[in-house]
Amino acid sequence: MLNDRTKIKALLATRIIDSQVIVKGWVRTFRSNRFIALNDGSTGTNLQVVVDFEKLEPALLKRIATGAALSIEGRLVASPGKGQDVELHARTLEVLGDCDPEQYPLQPKKHSLEFLREKAYLRFRTNTFGAIFRIRHQLAFAIHQFFHEKGFIYLHTPVITASDAEGAGEMFRVTTLDLDQVPKTADGAVDYQQDFFGRPTNLTVSGQLEGELGALALSEIYTFGPTFRAENSNTARHLAEFWMIEPEMAFYDLEDDINLAEEMLKYLIAYLLDHCAADLGILEARLLEEEKQKPEKDRSPLPLTEKLKACLEQPFQRITYTEAIDILLQSPAHKKKKFKFPVAWGTDLQSEHERYLVERHFMKPVVLTDYPKEIKAFYMRENDDGKTVRAMDILLPGIGEIIGGSQREERYERLLQRMQDMKLPTQEMYWYLDTRRFGSCPHAGFGLGFERMMLFVTGMTNIRDVIPFPRTPRSAEF
């Protein structure tokens, strides 16, 4: 049987001495023709396997190399050596998959993250990426658990859409038309009547608009799915394909929205601290080693787990956008012209401004509210001052903005006017406007970028390192 095995994580947790077990995994190292470090991905800790090389056929011995897949049956015993409590004394050993040590890219040494991005199909086998993707699994599970416990309904919103939720226009077109012979109308435009859907369609940038339709019948829903943006950006913060969590809640105002978002972030952080201590430890050790190479002024003030715990210890600081601008204008960084981007009321805050507020001024997470309406989306509820909208962003240390949300504009005439002012296709979006005509109510929601959250909880600095197969401009490998 292929599944008559015990996972290494379970084996190390139970430590049933003198038990006969079967383990299967990949060789991390093989030294002295006697000691195999075996790992099956269930944990970052290797199992030491002791083999009697005198009993092994020379041909079999040569096949035990880094990267090879093995099945080993033996007896679990207390280890007399340092570094492990137990070890497995092999009785039988079978090579399930050979690995040529001269061609295998992942030799038992430290590899740079840049090198591992080029070998993304193999990087799961390293300690760092094993830890990252076990944490990614736990984080996704915790998100579903949080909303399930609160009675939310998980709604699957479409990946293919005919609307642009953000109005940004940076979308991937979906078509079945023959691009070598694109059909044209009499006036020379693309004839989308001949396309699969009979109209232009794109990959979604957000499930929010459809999520609102669900919330206005089911009260509280959330989406969790892939989203796409055709932004030609090759920075460490951008992906063309990423995942979003977007709850939408009927009968919520902006304060309710903020309270839920803060509660969710703290729940997720606490969950990972409880369930991923070993993997967080692997990443923290890597980060501490990296910090030693940096000038002292550039080093992180807190180790990874302490940074996470600090977010749980106090309420997030809540201020308005206008108050934030005043703080930035009075800051030494602004007065000494250390900001790269200008600070002025009416401009969108850049990452350097957000991180200044979080890391240097308040030294804790910050919630910004009431942004100028000109820099926010059409669906946000306008405040009585006529200049700002009921928007909110949550900023975390090392990341900047991680959540963006708002109270939605529930008033039909106000929403219609705003869409007309922004020259949005009101006829095509009749379904969205109709929800404001048929039993509208105050409602709110927000979006959490899953990979942004992964950056925060793992301490990684490049977003390509927290998604299994990153999609970026001119890169869609594996």
C-alpha positions in Angstrom: 0.0 0.0 0.0 1.2 3.5 -0.9 -0.4 5.1 2.2 0.8 2.8 4.9 3.0 5.5 6.3 3.3 7.8 9.3 3.9 11.5 8.6 7.1 12.8 10.1 5.2 15.6 12.0 2.9 13.0 13.7 5.9 10.7 14.4 7.9 13.5 16.1 4.8 14.6 18.1 3.9 11.1 19.4 7.5 9.8 19.9 6.3 6.2 20.5 9.7 4.6 21.4 10.4 1.1 20.0 7.5 1.3 17.5 7.8 -0.1 14.0 6.9 2.6 11.4 7.1 3.3 7.7 8.1 6.8 6.7 8.3 8.3 3.2 10.0 11.5 2.1 12.9 13.2 0.4 16.5 13.2 1.3 17.8 16.5 2.6 21.3 15.3 3.4 23.1 11.9 3.6 26.3 11.9 5.5 28.9 9.4 6.5 27.0 6.8 4.5 25.0 6.3 7.7 22.7 9.3 8.6 19.9 10.4 6.3 18.0 13.6 7.1 14.5 12.8 5.7 11.7 15.3 5.2 8.1 14.8 3.9 6.9 18.4 4.0 4.6 17.9 6.9 7.0 19.8 9.2 10.2 21.8 8.9 12.0 19.4 11.2 13.9 16.5 9.5 13.8 13.0 10.8 17.2 11.4 11.3 17.3 7.9 9.8 20.2 5.7 10.7 21.1 3.0 8.2 23.6 0.2 8.4 25.5 0.8 5.2 27.2 -2.6 5.5 23.9 -4.3 4.9 23.0 -2.1 1.9 23.9 -3.1 -1.6 26.5 -0.7 -3.1 24.2 0.0 -6.0 21.4 1.0 -3.6 23.8 3.1 -1.5 24.8 5.2 -4.5 21.1 6.0 -5.1 20.7 7.7 -1.7 21.3 11.3 -2.7 19.9 14.7 -1.8 16.5 15.0 -3.4 15.8 11.3 -3.8 12.4 10.0 -2.6 12.6 7.1 -0.2 10.4 4.7 1.7 11.9 3.4 4.9 10.6 0.9 7.4 12.3 0.7 10.8 12.2 1.1 14.6 11.8 4.5 16.3 14.3 4.9 19.2 15.5 7.5 21.5 18.4 9.4 19.9 21.8 9.5 21.8 23.0 12.3 19.6 22.3 16.1 19.8 19.7 17.9 17.8 16.9 15.3 17.9 15.0 13.4 20.6 14.3 10.4 18.4 15.7 8.7 15.3 14.6 5.9 13.1 16.8 2.8 12.7 16.1 1.6 9.2 15.3 -2.1 8.6 14.4 -1.9 4.9 14.9 1.0 2.5 13.5 1.5 -1.0 14.3 4.3 -3.4 11.0 5.5 -4.9 12.5 8.2 -7.1 16.1 8.8 -8.0 17.7 12.2 -8.1 20.9 12.9 -10.0 23.1 14.8 -7.4 25.1 16.5 -10.2 22.0 18.0 -11.9 19.7 18.6 -8.9 19.7 22.4 -8.4 19.0 22.4 -4.6 22.2 21.3 -3.1 22.5 21.2 0.7 23.6 24.8 1.1 22.0 28.2 1.5 20.4 29.5 -1.7 19.4 33.1 -2.4 15.7 34.0 -2.7 16.4 35.3 -6.2 17.8 31.9 -7.3 14.9 30.1 -5.7 12.4 32.2 -7.6 14.0 30.9 -10.8 13.5 27.4 -9.4 9.9 28.0 -8.1 8.9 24.5 -9.1 11.4 23.1 -6.6 11.5 25.8 -3.9 8.8 24.1 -1.8 11.4 21.6 -0.8 13.5 24.2 1.1 13.0 25.0 4.8 12.0 28.6 4.1 9.4 27.9 1.5 8.1 24.8 3.3 7.4 27.1 6.3 5.9 29.8 4.1 3.4 27.6 2.4 2.4 25.7 5.5 1.6 29.1 7.1 -0.3 30.1 3.9 -2.5 27.0 4.4 -3.1 27.8 8.0 -3.9 31.4 7.3 -6.5 30.5 4.6 -8.1 28.0 7.0 -8.2 30.6 9.8 -9.9 33.1 7.5 -12.7 30.7 6.7 -13.0 29.7 10.3 -13.3 33.3 11.5 -16.1 34.1 9.1 -17.8 30.8 9.7 -17.8 31.3 13.5 -19.4 34.7 12.9 -22.2 33.3 10.7 -21.0 34.7 7.4 -21.9 33.0 4.1 -19.0 32.1 1.8 -20.1 33.5 -1.7 -18.3 32.5 -4.9 -18.2 35.6 -7.1 -17.3 35.4 -10.8 -13.8 35.3 -12.1 -15.0 36.5 -15.5 -16.8 39.8 -15.4 -18.1 42.6 -17.6 -17.6 45.3 -15.0 -14.6 47.1 -13.6 -15.1 47.4 -9.8 -12.3 49.9 -9.4 -12.7 51.9 -12.6 -8.9 51.6 -13.2 -9.2 49.9 -16.6 -6.1 47.7 -16.0 -7.8 44.4 -16.7 -7.0 41.2 -18.6 -9.4 40.7 -21.5 -11.1 37.3 -21.9 -11.9 36.3 -25.4 -12.3 33.3 -27.8 -11.8 35.5 -30.9 -9.1 34.5 -33.3 -6.5 37.1 -32.7 -5.0 36.6 -36.1 -8.3 37.4 -37.7 -10.3 39.6 -35.4 -13.8 40.2 -36.7 -14.7 43.9 -37.1 -17.9 45.9 -37.4 -18.6 48.2 -40.3 -17.0 51.1 -38.5 -13.8 49.1 -37.8 -14.3 48.3 -34.1 -13.9 44.8 -32.7 -17.2 42.8 -33.2 -17.7 41.4 -29.8 -21.1 40.0 -30.9 -19.0 37.2 -32.4 -17.1 36.6 -29.1 -18.2 33.9 -26.6 -20.2 36.1 -24.3 -21.3 38.5 -27.0 -19.7 41.5 -25.2 -16.3 42.5 -23.9 -15.3 40.6 -20.7 -12.4 40.6 -18.4 -10.8 38.8 -15.5 -12.1 40.3 -12.3 -10.1 42.8 -10.1 -12.6 42.4 -7.3 -15.6 40.4 -6.2 -17.0 43.4 -4.2 -19.8 44.5 -6.5 -21.3 41.0 -6.8 -20.6 40.5 -3.1 -22.8 43.5 -2.3 -25.7 41.8 -4.1 -25.3 38.8 -1.8 -25.1 40.9 1.4 -28.3 42.8 0.5 -30.2 39.5 0.8 -28.1 37.3 3.1 -26.9 40.1 5.5 -23.2 39.0 5.8 -21.1 37.3 3.2 -17.5 37.0 2.3 -15.5 36.2 -0.9 -12.1 34.6 -1.0 -10.7 34.1 -4.5 -8.2 35.0 -7.2 -8.2 38.5 -8.6 -6.2 40.0 -11.5 -4.7 43.3 -12.5 -2.9 44.0 -15.7 -0.6 46.6 -14.1 2.8 46.8 -15.8 4.7 46.9 -12.5 7.7 44.8 -11.5 8.0 45.9 -7.9 8.3 43.7 -4.9 4.7 44.7 -3.9 2.8 43.9 -7.1 1.4 40.7 -8.7 -0.8 40.3 -11.8 -2.7 37.4 -10.1 -3.4 37.6 -6.3 -6.0 36.5 -3.8 -8.5 38.7 -2.0 -10.8 38.3 1.0 -13.8 40.7 0.7 -16.6 40.6 3.3 -19.7 42.7 2.7 -22.2 43.3 5.5 -25.7 44.7 5.4 -26.7 47.0 8.3 -23.1 48.0 9.0 -21.7 51.5 9.1 -18.1 52.6 8.9 -17.3 52.0 12.5 -18.8 48.5 12.4 -16.7 47.9 9.3 -13.5 49.0 11.1 -14.3 46.9 14.2 -14.8 43.8 12.2 -11.5 44.3 10.2 -9.5 44.9 13.4 -11.1 41.9 15.0 -10.3 39.7 12.0 -6.6 40.8 11.8 -6.1 40.0 15.5 -7.9 36.7 15.2 -5.6 35.6 12.3 -2.4 36.7 14.0 -3.4 34.9 17.2 -4.3 31.8 15.3 -0.9 31.6 13.5 1.0 32.2 16.8 -0.9 29.3 18.3 -0.7 26.9 15.3 2.5 27.8 13.4 5.1 28.4 16.1 7.6 26.0 14.6 7.3 27.5 11.1 7.4 31.1 12.4 10.5 30.1 14.3 12.2 29.0 11.0 11.4 32.3 9.3 12.3 34.3 12.4 15.8 32.7 12.5 16.3 33.4 8.8 15.2 37.1 9.3 17.5 37.5 12.3 20.4 36.2 10.3 19.6 38.7 7.5 19.3 41.6 10.0 22.9 41.0 11.1 24.0 41.9 7.6 22.2 45.3 7.6 23.4 48.6 9.0 22.0 49.1 12.5 19.8 52.0 11.5 18.0 49.7 8.9 17.3 46.8 11.3 13.8 45.8 12.3 13.1 46.9 15.9 11.3 43.7 16.7 11.8 40.0 15.8 9.0 38.5 13.8 6.9 36.8 16.6 7.3 39.9 18.9 6.0 42.1 16.0 3.0 39.9 15.7 2.3 39.8 19.4 2.6 43.6 19.6 -0.4 43.9 17.2 -2.6 42.0 19.7 -1.7 44.0 22.8 -3.5 47.3 22.1 -6.3 48.9 20.0 -5.3 50.2 16.6 -4.9 53.9 16.4 -7.8 55.6 14.5 -7.4 59.0 12.9 -8.9 60.8 9.9 -7.0 61.3 6.6 -7.0 65.1 7.4 -5.3 64.5 10.8 -2.8 62.2 9.1 -1.9 64.9 6.6 -1.3 67.4 9.4 0.9 64.9 11.2 3.0 64.3 8.1 3.3 68.0 7.3 4.6 68.6 10.8 7.0 65.7 10.8 10.8 66.0 10.7 10.8 63.8 7.7 8.7 66.3 5.7 10.5 69.3 7.0 13.9 67.8 6.1 12.6 66.8 2.7 13.2 63.1 3.3 9.9 62.0 1.8 10.2 61.0 -1.9 6.6 61.9 -2.6 4.9 65.2 -1.7 2.4 65.6 1.1 -0.7 67.6 0.6 -4.4 67.4 1.3 -6.1 65.7 -1.6 -3.2 63.5 -2.7 -3.1 59.7 -2.1 -0.7 58.6 0.6 2.3 56.6 -0.5 3.8 53.7 1.3 6.5 55.8 2.8 3.9 58.1 4.4 1.8 55.2 5.7 4.9 53.5 7.2 6.0 56.7 8.8 2.6 57.0 10.6 2.7 53.4 11.8 6.4 52.8 12.5 7.7 56.2 13.7 4.8 58.3 14.9 2.3 56.0 16.5 4.4 52.8 16.6 1.3 50.6 16.2 -1.3 49.7 13.6 -3.2 52.7 12.3 -6.7 53.1 10.8 -7.2 56.1 8.5 -10.7 57.3 7.7 -12.6 59.9 5.7 -10.5 60.3 2.5 -11.1 62.9 -0.2 -13.7 61.6 -2.5 -11.6 62.5 -5.6 -9.1 59.8 -4.8 -11.5 57.0 -3.8 -13.9 54.7 -5.7 -17.4 55.7 -6.9 -19.2 53.3 -4.5 -18.1 54.9 -1.2 -20.6 56.9 0.8 -20.2 60.6 0.7 -19.9 62.5 3.9 -22.0 65.5 4.7 -19.1 67.9 4.0 -19.3 67.0 0.3 -15.5 66.6 0.2 -14.8 63.3 1.8 -16.1 59.7 1.8 -16.6 57.1 4.5 -13.5 55.2 3.6 -11.0 53.4 5.8 -7.6 51.9 5.3 -5.7 49.8 7.9 -1.9 50.2 8.0 0.5 47.7 9.5 4.2 48.0 10.3 6.5 47.0 7.5 3.6 46.8 5.0 1.6 50.0 5.0 -1.9 49.5 3.7 -3.2 46.0 4.1 -7.0 46.5 4.2 -9.1 49.0 2.3 -12.8 49.4 2.8 -15.7 51.8 3.2 -19.3 52.2 4.0 -21.0 51.8 0.6 -23.2 54.5 -0.9 -26.8 53.2 -0.4 -28.6 56.3 -1.7 -29.7 55.8 -5.3 -29.5 59.4 -6.5 -26.1 60.0 -4.9 -24.7 56.8 -6.4 -26.1 57.6 -9.8 -24.7 61.1 -9.8 -21.3 59.9 -8.7 -21.2 57.3 -11.5 -22.3 59.9 -14.0 -19.6 62.3 -12.8 -17.0 59.6 -13.2 -18.4 58.7 -16.7 -19.1 55.1 -15.6 -21.5 53.0 -17.8 -24.7 53.3 -15.7 -26.8 51.4 -18.2 -24.5 48.4 -18.2 -24.4 48.5 -14.4 -28.2 48.8 -13.9 -28.1 45.7 -11.7 -25.9 47.5 -9.2 -28.0 50.6 -9.2 -31.2 48.6 -8.8 -30.1 47.3 -5.4 -30.4 50.9 -4.3 -34.0 51.0 -5.6 -35.2 47.7 -4.2 -34.8 47.7 -0.4 -31.5 49.5 0.0 -30.0 49.8 3.5 -26.7 51.0 5.1 -24.0 48.5 4.3 -20.2 48.3 4.3 -17.3 46.1 3.4 -13.5 45.8 3.0 -10.8 43.9 1.1 -7.8 42.2 2.6 -5.0 41.3 0.2 -4.1 37.7 1.1 -0.5 38.0 -0.1 -0.1 41.4 1.7 -1.2 39.6 4.9 1.3 36.8 4.1 4.1 39.3 3.8 3.2 40.7 7.2 3.0 37.4 9.1 6.1 35.8 7.5 8.4 38.8 7.5 9.2 38.3 3.8 9.8 41.5 1.8 9.0 40.3 -1.8 5.4 39.4 -2.6 6.6 36.8 -5.1 7.9 34.7 -2.3 4.5 34.2 -0.6 2.5 32.9 -3.5 3.3 29.5 -5.0 3.6 30.6 -8.6 3.9 34.4 -9.1 2.5 36.0 -12.2 4.2 39.3 -13.1 4.9 41.2 -16.3 6.7 38.9 -18.8 6.7 36.1 -16.3 4.1 33.3 -16.3 6.3 30.2 -15.8 5.4 26.9 -14.2 
